[in-house]
Structures are given as structure tokens and as C-alpha cells.
Amino acid sequence: MPDTETTATIIVKPKTPEGWMMVTPRLHSKIYFHGRQRALHFARAYANLHRPVKICVLNDRGEVEAEEIFAELFHDSGEATPRAEIAEE
């Protein structure tokens, strides 16, 4: 498992009054979505390309609802193998 203190964190959270947003430190910007699933789908695709990274999904109270960790790609006999861990609270 990667060191979570040095891993970048992508935050997916509700946007008031409606919709969802993804915030990433690497882009220094916010991306807005109409639905939660679209935001999560995009965040997972982005995370898969920018490993190591952690996705934190926040609820409307700002509490962590779920986390996904996308670890570095490890090389096993010449092939890259993704190893992602999913932790839900």
C-alpha cells in the first residue's frame, strides 16, 4: 500500500445546490458533473492514469463516505499489474 501522506488525493463531493464536483491537486481546479456516478467514473479514470492516488468521496456534511486507493503499478514478469484497494467506512 502506498504512503497515504505523499499520495495525491482526489475529492468527489456534492456541489450545492445540485450536482457533484471533482477536485484534484494536480489540476488545481474543480470539474463539475450532473450526477454522482459520472463524477466517480471520471475520478476513477483520472486516478487510474495518475497513480498513486486516493479518491475520497464526501457526503453532503463533508464526512468521508468512501475511499479508493489506486497504488503504483507493479511489474510482475514484465507485465504491469494494477493493484487497487477499496475501503469503505
N, C-alpha and C positions, 0 to 999 in steps of 0.2 A: 504494500500500500504506500502511495506517495506521502511525502511530508505535507500535511494539510496546511501548515503555516506558510509554505512557499508556493503552494498550488494556487493558481488563479481561481477566482470564484465568479460564476455566472449566477445572477439572481433573476428569478422569474417571479413576478408578483402582480397582484391585481392593480389596475390603474383606475382611479376614480374619475368620473362617475361610472364608467364601464370600460371593459376591455382588459388586456393584460400587457405587460411590458417585460422586456429582457434587458438587463443591464450587465454590461461586461467591461471589466477594467482595460482590456486590450484595445477595445474600440473607443473607449472614453465617450460612449454615447448610449442612448436608450433607443430600443426598437419597439414599436407598438404593434399589437395584434388584436384582432377582434375576439378571439377565443383562447381559452387556456390550452387546449390541445395543440393549436397552431404555434403558440409560444413555446410549449415544451418540445414539439417536433423540431422547430428551428434551433432551439437551445441545444438539443441533443446532437443535431447535425454539426453545429458550430463546435461543440465540445469535442466531438469525435475527430475533428480536424486540428484542434488546438490543444492536444494533450500535453501535460497533465492538467486537468481542470476539474472543478467540482461545481455541480449545479445545485443551488439551494432554491427550493420552491417555498415561497412565503404565502401565508393566508392573509385575509383582509385585516387582521390585527397585527401583522408584521412578525408573526411567530413562524418558525421553521416547520413546514408541513412534511417535507420530504427532502432527501439529499441523494444525489447520484455522483459517484466519483469515477472519472474517466482517467485511468492510470496511463503511464507511458506505455508505448508498445514494446513488448519484449520480443526478442528474436530467438526462436526455437528452431534449430537446424536450418537456418537460412530463411525462414518464413516469419513474417511479423504476425504476432498473435495479440489481439486486443484483450485486455483484462479489465472489465468494468465491475465495480462493486456498487450495489444499490442498497441504501439504508433508509428505512422509513421509521419515523417516530410515531 
